[in-house]
Amino acid sequence: MTTTFWKDGEEARRLTLMRPCACGCDERDGAKGVGYLTASSDDGNGFSIWIQSEAAFKMIENAITQGE
């Protein structure tokens, strides 16, 4: 997994687990991956975790849906 942190980005992004976009905009400098987990605070400080394993993606997906 690769983690990216940012400041002054998109504000108040809810914790979201996503699959990569089919258009290729989520390529992460060529790193192969199955999706990402992302969120940010009200003032735009956030993170994205690029997930390279389907097993890890499913584990995170299950953890998130159990909390709903």
ChimeraX commands (.cxc) that place a marker at each C-alpha (Angstrom):
marker #1 position 0.00,0.00,0.00 radius 0.5
marker #1 position 1.10,3.55,-0.72 radius 0.5
marker #1 position -0.13,6.51,1.34 radius 0.5
marker #1 position -0.34,10.11,0.16 radius 0.5
marker #1 position -1.05,13.02,2.50 radius 0.5
marker #1 position -2.09,16.53,1.43 radius 0.5
marker #1 position -2.90,19.96,2.84 radius 0.5
marker #1 position -5.36,22.48,1.46 radius 0.5
marker #1 position -7.07,19.96,-0.80 radius 0.5
marker #1 position -10.69,18.88,-1.11 radius 0.5
marker #1 position -12.53,19.77,2.08 radius 0.5
marker #1 position -14.65,17.43,4.21 radius 0.5
marker #1 position -14.24,14.31,2.07 radius 0.5
marker #1 position -15.99,11.47,3.90 radius 0.5
marker #1 position -14.06,8.26,4.44 radius 0.5
marker #1 position -14.53,6.50,1.10 radius 0.5
marker #1 position -13.30,3.23,-0.37 radius 0.5
marker #1 position -13.15,3.42,-4.17 radius 0.5
marker #1 position -12.14,1.31,-7.15 radius 0.5
marker #1 position -9.82,2.98,-9.68 radius 0.5
marker #1 position -11.50,5.07,-12.36 radius 0.5
marker #1 position -11.75,3.32,-15.73 radius 0.5
marker #1 position -10.43,6.42,-17.52 radius 0.5
marker #1 position -6.96,5.90,-16.04 radius 0.5
marker #1 position -6.84,9.04,-13.89 radius 0.5
marker #1 position -6.14,6.88,-10.80 radius 0.5
marker #1 position -2.97,5.20,-12.06 radius 0.5
marker #1 position -0.72,6.41,-9.18 radius 0.5
marker #1 position 2.45,6.70,-11.25 radius 0.5
marker #1 position 2.00,3.25,-12.74 radius 0.5
marker #1 position 1.58,1.39,-9.45 radius 0.5
marker #1 position -0.78,-1.51,-9.92 radius 0.5
marker #1 position -3.73,-1.39,-7.58 radius 0.5
marker #1 position -7.29,-2.41,-6.96 radius 0.5
marker #1 position -8.54,0.77,-5.29 radius 0.5
marker #1 position -7.97,3.38,-2.61 radius 0.5
marker #1 position -9.21,4.61,0.75 radius 0.5
marker #1 position -9.46,8.38,1.08 radius 0.5
marker #1 position -10.73,11.11,3.43 radius 0.5
marker #1 position -10.08,14.72,4.42 radius 0.5
marker #1 position -10.89,17.12,7.23 radius 0.5
marker #1 position -13.10,20.21,7.05 radius 0.5
marker #1 position -10.02,22.33,6.35 radius 0.5
marker #1 position -8.77,20.13,3.46 radius 0.5
marker #1 position -6.05,18.07,5.14 radius 0.5
marker #1 position -6.38,14.49,4.01 radius 0.5
marker #1 position -4.96,11.20,2.83 radius 0.5
marker #1 position -5.33,8.53,0.18 radius 0.5
marker #1 position -4.13,4.97,0.60 radius 0.5
marker #1 position -3.56,3.15,-2.70 radius 0.5
marker #1 position -4.43,-0.53,-2.17 radius 0.5
marker #1 position -2.57,-3.09,-4.25 radius 0.5
marker #1 position -4.14,-6.31,-2.94 radius 0.5
marker #1 position -7.71,-7.48,-3.55 radius 0.5
marker #1 position -7.62,-9.26,-0.18 radius 0.5
marker #1 position -6.70,-6.00,1.59 radius 0.5
marker #1 position -9.43,-4.12,-0.31 radius 0.5
marker #1 position -12.05,-6.69,0.75 radius 0.5
marker #1 position -10.84,-6.59,4.38 radius 0.5
marker #1 position -11.19,-2.79,4.49 radius 0.5
marker #1 position -14.54,-2.96,2.71 radius 0.5
marker #1 position -15.86,-5.45,5.28 radius 0.5
marker #1 position -14.59,-3.33,8.19 radius 0.5
marker #1 position -16.28,-0.21,6.83 radius 0.5
marker #1 position -19.63,-1.89,6.11 radius 0.5
marker #1 position -19.74,-3.48,9.58 radius 0.5
marker #1 position -19.64,0.00,11.10 radius 0.5
marker #1 position -22.64,1.26,9.11 radius 0.5
marker link #1:1,2 radius 0.2
marker link #1:2,3 radius 0.2
marker link #1:3,4 radius 0.2
marker link #1:4,5 radius 0.2
marker link #1:5,6 radius 0.2
marker link #1:6,7 radius 0.2
marker link #1:7,8 radius 0.2
marker link #1:8,9 radius 0.2
marker link #1:9,10 radius 0.2
marker link #1:10,11 radius 0.2
marker link #1:11,12 radius 0.2
marker link #1:12,13 radius 0.2
marker link #1:13,14 radius 0.2
marker link #1:14,15 radius 0.2
marker link #1:15,16 radius 0.2
marker link #1:16,17 radius 0.2
marker link #1:17,18 radius 0.2
marker link #1:18,19 radius 0.2
marker link #1:19,20 radius 0.2
marker link #1:20,21 radius 0.2
marker link #1:21,22 radius 0.2
marker link #1:22,23 radius 0.2
marker link #1:23,24 radius 0.2
marker link #1:24,25 radius 0.2
marker link #1:25,26 radius 0.2
marker link #1:26,27 radius 0.2
marker link #1:27,28 radius 0.2
marker link #1:28,29 radius 0.2
marker link #1:29,30 radius 0.2
marker link #1:30,31 radius 0.2
marker link #1:31,32 radius 0.2
marker link #1:32,33 radius 0.2
marker link #1:33,34 radius 0.2
marker link #1:34,35 radius 0.2
marker link #1:35,36 radius 0.2
marker link #1:36,37 radius 0.2
marker link #1:37,38 radius 0.2
marker link #1:38,39 radius 0.2
marker link #1:39,40 radius 0.2
marker link #1:40,41 radius 0.2
marker link #1:41,42 radius 0.2
marker link #1:42,43 radius 0.2
marker link #1:43,44 radius 0.2
marker link #1:44,45 radius 0.2
marker link #1:45,46 radius 0.2
marker link #1:46,47 radius 0.2
marker link #1:47,48 radius 0.2
marker link #1:48,49 radius 0.2
marker link #1:49,50 radius 0.2
marker link #1:50,51 radius 0.2
marker link #1:51,52 radius 0.2
marker link #1:52,53 radius 0.2
marker link #1:53,54 radius 0.2
marker link #1:54,55 radius 0.2
marker link #1:55,56 radius 0.2
marker link #1:56,57 radius 0.2
marker link #1:57,58 radius 0.2
marker link #1:58,59 radius 0.2
marker link #1:59,60 radius 0.2
marker link #1:60,61 radius 0.2
marker link #1:61,62 radius 0.2
marker link #1:62,63 radius 0.2
marker link #1:63,64 radius 0.2
marker link #1:64,65 radius 0.2
marker link #1:65,66 radius 0.2
marker link #1:66,67 radius 0.2
marker link #1:67,68 radius 0.2
view
